[in-house]
Amino acid sequence: MSTLVTPDDALTTVRRKVEQKWADAVCADFGVGDRVTFSVPLRPGVSTGKAVERLGHATWHEWHRLWREFASRLPAGVDLVRTAVSIRGVVGEFPATLRADLDGAVALLADTGVAPPTVDIGRARELASALRSADAALTPATLRAVSRLRPNDVDVLLGAVTWLRKHPDVSPWTLRQLPIPGMHTKWLDSHGTLLRDVSGRDVRAEVRPRPTVVHLTYVDPDHLASGRRRHDAWTTGDVHDIAYPPRVVLVVENRDSRLWFPPVKDTVVVEGGGKAAAALLGGVPWVRAAEHVVYWGDIDADGYAILDRFRATLAEPGPDGTPPKPVTSILMDATDLQRYADHGVDRDKDGRPLRPSPGVLRHLTDAETTAYDTIATAGPTPFRRIEQETIPLADAVTRLLRVVNGQG
């Protein structure tokens, strides 16, 4: 297809390419990867007089005029490459490609009033230099990630790389105990992957692991009648056993729902721990040994994401070789969404609007997916959350018994 690219069109393309490849270009300045040139073809498919005639000579001459004016104000680092075209027997040199290095491209955008790149190239170079000085891995991906950090987090990251180089063994500490200067105890929750990428070490796998602690409530009526404790905690590796092996394990997210759950025979109610539920419970042997594992969470994007992850985890064999275990949900399908709609909210605890979720959850049932799509959509929806504790516990018991008795 024959096309003539105007200066305005070319500037739009240059900006897009800078956004895509600025990190590669900066890294190349530090010897990482090949040098990057931002190149825009100006007349693809137009290299002969016949092609010019098909476009029309008036169109061709107007396009050429625009480029003559534009070429007179190109900054350093930007070149207009011309190649020959024979038109009606007369050979002339006409614009063919606009080429620029990174600085030239940025200057060109600034000189012509086009919105600058979203990244500060000067700061990006400083960050690349700092990564090199700290002996951290410099790649386009790590540079992009570091450039998104706040200045304080950059300092913590670089300090952590230096500290790790001096401490090859971090096994005496848990993740929260690492004495890295300036790092708060939860910093690695958000930045552990980036630290791994720039340092070449995943300290999350090197530190002393925390035992899994599961908070649970016994709801078997015979156990409750014995006068023994109702609430308990189970810790991986400890000698303590739970009071009875449950036939049914119900995982809930809200503490009140666990603490006050009504009596149900052969059942233990477990507090899931939010997004950590899969990691916490996936290796607990008595959870996997139960005949029924049931999940009940909030009807919101997080609740379905937790269910999806929990179900995916238990669909794999346990760490001790125990077989996969199916997970059933209660009070989380499309019917429940409509039944409890009066409890729906669209704002969080601070009054901010709840946002849609783009996540694709592959381990939900059709009915769960319908509910998830309804509350997580980017389009209009009456509400985005029904909190678990607003649903009567008696309804949860009824639904749980239906699952246990094979009634769905």
Residue pairs with C-beta under 8 A, 6 or more apart in sequence:
1 44
1 45
2 43
2 44
2 45
2 46
2 51
2 54
2 55
3 43
3 44
3 45
3 46
4 42
4 43
4 46
4 55
4 59
4 60
4 63
5 13
5 40
5 41
5 42
5 43
5 44
6 63
6 66
7 66
7 67
7 70
7 112
10 40
10 42
10 98
11 108
11 109
11 112
11 114
12 114
13 40
14 38
14 40
14 98
14 100
14 105
14 108
14 109
15 109
15 114
15 115
15 117
17 38
17 40
17 105
18 38
18 102
18 105
18 106
18 109
18 117
19 117
19 118
19 119
21 36
21 38
22 102
22 117
22 119
22 121
22 124
23 124
23 140
23 141
23 143
23 144
23 147
24 33
24 36
24 140
25 35
25 36
25 101
25 102
26 102
26 121
26 124
26 125
26 128
26 143
27 33
27 128
27 138
27 139
27 140
27 143
28 34
28 35
28 36
29 102
29 125
29 128
30 128
30 129
30 132
30 138
32 138
32 139
32 140
33 140
36 101
36 102
37 99
37 100
37 101
38 99
38 100
38 101
38 102
38 105
39 97
39 98
39 99
39 100
40 97
40 98
40 99
41 96
41 97
42 67
42 95
42 96
42 97
42 98
43 63
43 94
43 95
43 96
45 51
46 52
46 55
46 85
47 83
47 85
48 85
48 86
49 85
49 86
49 87
49 88
52 60
52 85
52 87
60 87
64 94
64 95
67 80
67 95
70 80
71 80
71 95
73 111
74 80
74 108
75 104
75 107
75 108
75 111
76 103
76 104
76 107
77 100
77 101
77 102
77 103
77 104
77 105
77 107
78 98
78 99
78 100
78 104
78 105
78 107
78 108
79 98
79 99
79 100
80 95
80 97
80 98
80 99
81 95
81 96
81 97
81 98
81 99
82 93
82 94
82 95
82 96
83 93
83 94
83 96
84 91
84 92
84 93
84 94
85 91
85 92
85 94
86 92
100 108
102 121
103 121
106 116
106 117
106 121
109 115
109 116
109 117
110 116
119 147
120 147
123 147
124 143
124 147
127 143
127 146
127 147
127 154
128 138
128 143
130 154
130 158
131 137
131 138
131 142
131 143
131 146
131 158
131 198
132 138
134 158
134 161
134 162
135 161
135 165
136 142
136 157
136 158
136 161
136 198
136 199
137 197
137 198
137 199
137 200
139 197
141 197
142 194
142 197
142 198
145 194
145 197
146 154
146 157
146 194
146 198
149 157
149 191
149 194
152 182
153 187
153 191
155 182
156 180
156 182
156 183
156 187
156 191
157 191
157 194
157 195
157 198
159 180
159 181
159 182
159 183
160 180
160 183
160 195
160 199
161 195
161 198
161 199
163 180
163 181
164 170
164 199
164 201
164 203
165 199
169 206
170 178
170 203
170 206
170 207
171 206
171 207
171 208
172 208
173 179
173 207
173 208
174 207
174 208
174 209
174 210
175 188
175 203
175 204
175 207
175 210
176 185
176 186
177 207
177 208
178 188
178 203
178 207
188 195
188 203
188 204
192 202
192 203
192 204
195 201
195 203
196 202
196 203
196 204
211 235
211 236
211 237
211 238
212 235
212 236
212 280
212 281
212 283
212 284
213 233
213 234
213 235
213 236
214 233
214 234
214 235
214 270
214 271
214 280
214 281
214 284
215 231
215 232
215 233
215 258
215 270
215 271
216 231
216 232
216 233
216 234
216 242
216 258
216 268
216 269
216 270
216 271
217 230
217 231
217 232
217 258
217 259
217 261
217 268
217 269
218 224
218 228
218 229
218 230
218 231
218 232
218 242
218 243
218 244
218 268
219 261
219 262
219 263
219 264
219 267
219 268
219 269
220 244
220 246
220 263
220 264
220 265
220 266
220 267
220 268
221 263
221 264
221 265
222 265
223 243
223 244
224 230
224 263
228 243
229 243
231 259
232 242
232 243
234 240
234 242
234 284
234 286
236 283
236 284
242 268
242 286
244 266
244 268
245 286
245 289
245 290
246 266
246 267
246 268
246 286
246 290
247 265
247 266
247 267
247 290
247 291
247 292
247 404
248 264
248 266
248 267
248 268
248 290
248 291
248 292
248 294
248 400
248 404
249 267
249 268
249 270
249 286
249 287
249 290
249 292
249 293
249 294
250 261
250 264
250 267
250 268
250 269
250 270
250 294
250 295
250 296
250 400
251 269
251 270
251 271
251 272
251 277
251 281
251 293
251 294
251 295
251 296
251 310
252 258
252 261
252 269
252 270
252 271
252 272
252 296
252 297
252 388
253 271
253 272
253 274
253 277
253 296
253 297
253 298
253 303
253 306
253 388
254 298
254 387
254 388
254 389
255 271
256 389
257 269
257 296
257 388
257 389
257 393
257 396
258 269
258 270
258 271
260 393
261 269
261 393
261 396
261 397
262 393
262 394
262 397
264 397
264 400
264 401
264 404
267 400
268 290
270 281
270 287
272 280
272 281
272 295
272 297
272 306
272 310
273 280
273 281
274 302
274 306
275 302
275 305
275 306
275 309
277 295
277 306
277 309
277 310
278 306
278 309
278 310
278 312
278 313
278 314
279 313
281 287
281 310
281 313
282 310
282 313
282 314
282 318
282 319
283 318
283 319
283 320
285 318
285 320
285 322
287 293
287 325
288 314
288 318
288 322
288 323
288 325
289 322
290 325
292 328
292 403
292 404
293 314
293 325
293 326
293 327
293 328
294 327
294 328
294 329
294 330
294 400
294 403
295 306
295 307
295 310
295 311
295 327
295 328
295 329
295 330
295 332
296 329
296 330
296 331
296 332
296 388
296 396
296 400
297 303
297 304
297 306
297 307
297 329
297 332
297 388
298 385
298 386
298 387
298 388
299 331
299 332
299 336
299 337
299 340
299 371
299 375
299 385
299 386
300 354
300 375
300 384
300 385
300 386
300 387
301 354
301 356
301 357
301 359
301 372
301 375
301 376
301 384
303 332
303 388
304 332
304 361
304 364
304 368
304 371
304 372
304 376
305 357
305 359
305 361
307 327
307 329
307 332
307 361
307 363
307 364
307 368
308 361
308 362
308 363
308 364
309 363
310 327
311 326
311 327
311 363
311 364
312 362
312 363
314 324
314 325
314 326
314 327
315 324
315 325
315 326
315 363
316 324
317 323
317 324
318 325
328 403
329 365
329 368
330 396
330 399
330 400
330 403
331 340
331 388
331 391
331 395
331 396
331 399
332 368
332 371
333 365
333 367
333 368
333 370
333 371
334 367
334 368
334 370
334 371
334 374
335 367
336 371
336 386
337 370
337 371
337 374
337 375
337 386
340 386
340 390
340 391
341 382
341 383
341 386
343 386
343 387
343 390
343 391
344 382
344 383
344 384
344 385
344 386
345 354
345 383
345 384
345 385
345 386
345 387
346 353
346 354
346 381
346 382
346 383
346 384
346 385
347 353
347 354
348 354
354 384
354 385
355 384
356 376
356 377
356 378
356 384
357 376
358 378
359 376
361 369
361 372
364 372
374 381
375 381
375 383
375 384
375 385
376 384
402 408
